[in-house]
Amino acid sequence: MGHLVHVAKAARLLNVNRGKLQDLIRSGELQTFGGKLDLEELEARFPELAIDRSPIIERLELIRASAFSRRVTETVAPERDQLTSQLKKCNTARSVAEGRADKYEKLLKDVAQHLSELQNSKDAGKCEMAADLSRWLLARMNR
């Protein structure tokens, strides 16, 4: 079953007398569904008419499509305020994470600098320990 329209609207679409459509309904040549006619059945009965090209049908299809998308949007999509709040939380979390990453990067640079100074020390024990720690740190960072 396709699009349903009232008998009066179908008569206007087909440019026929409403009484003619009611006669066809009474004779059983056309069936109604809750006082409405199926446009596909009308097209079969009146093949010379191009109902599908009617601006009214196009408008009906547009209204139905937009009503469905609006219904989906209302039930699925979060509110704008919710999205804004979530975005602010994400931006704050990202900013905090970037701040921590900057601190850790500075700390690693300071440790590397200190290890370099220890490797240049005159104390052989400090040099060896600094070299071991540097190798371990580089290995961990390259994983």
N, C-alpha and C positions, 0 to 999 in steps of 0.2 A: 504494500500500500504506500502510495506516494504522498503528495501534499493534499490536504483536505481543505476545501473552501465551502462557504455557505452557498446555497442555491442562487441567491441574488447576485453574489459576487461572480459565480461561475457564469451566469447569464450575461453579466457585463463583460467578462473576459472573452466570452464566445460571440458577443454581439448578437445574441438571440433573445427572444422573448422568454421571460421567466416561466410563463405558463407552458411553453413548449418543453422546458426541462422537467416541470412538474408532471406533465403528461407522460414523458418517458419514464419517470420514476414510478408513476402509478401503473404503467403497463409492464413494469419489471425490466425494461431495457437499460435502466440506470439504477444503481443501488446507492442508498444514502447510508451514512455512518454518523448517527447523532445529528441528523439534519444537515450534514455536509456531504459534498461529492468529492470523489477521488479524481484528481486532475489527470492521472494516467488513463483512467477509464474514460474520461471525457475526450481525451486526445484520441483514443481508439475509436470512439463513437463519431468524432468530428475530425478526421485525419487532415482535412484541408486547412485546419487552423493551426498556427504555430504557437501553442500555449507556452512551451518552454522558453520562448524568446520574450515572453511578456515581462515588462519591467516590474510588475507586481510579484511575479514568481521570484525574480532575482532579489527583490527587496525582502520577500519572505525568507529566502535562503540566507541572506545576510543577517537578518534579525535573529534567526535560529542559531546561526554560527556564533554571532557575538554574544547571545544569551548563554550559550554553552561555555564559551571561553571565560565569560564574566563569572559564571558559577564556579568553574574550576579555579579561577584566580582567587575568588573569595574563600574557597574551602582549603586550598593548598598553599598559596603564597602567604608568607608572613606579612604583618602590617609594616608600613614604612618606618614607624617609630621603633619597632622591634629590630628591623634591619639596621637602622642608624645606631641603636644601642649596641648591637653585636659588633658592628664595624668599629665603634669607639673602643670597645673592650679588646678587640683584636689589635688595633693600632697601639693601645697602651701596652699590651703584652709584648708586641713586637719591639716597641721602644725600650722596654725594660730588658728584653733579651739582647738587643743591640748594645745597650749600656754594659751589660755583663760581659758580652763578647769583647768589647773594647777594653774593659778592665783586664780580662784574662790575656788578651793579646799583649797589653803593656807589661803584665806580669811575666809572660814568657820571654819578651824581649829583655826585661831586666835580668831574669835568670840566665839567659844566654850571655848577656854582657858580663855578669858576675862569673859565670863558668869560664868565659874567655880570659878574664883577668886571673882567675885561679890557675888556668893552664899555663899562663906566662909567669907564674910564681917561681921563686927559686927553690921552694920546698918540693921535693920529688913526690912525696906522699899526696900533697894537695894537687899537684899536676895530674897524677895518675887517677885520683878520685874524680877530679873535674872532667878528665877525658872519658872515664867510664860513664859518668852521669850524662855527659853530652851525647855519647853514642846511644845510651838508653833513651834519652829524651827525643832524639831525632828518629829513632826506630818507632817510638810510640806515636809521634806526630805523622809519620808517613803511612801508617796503617789505614 
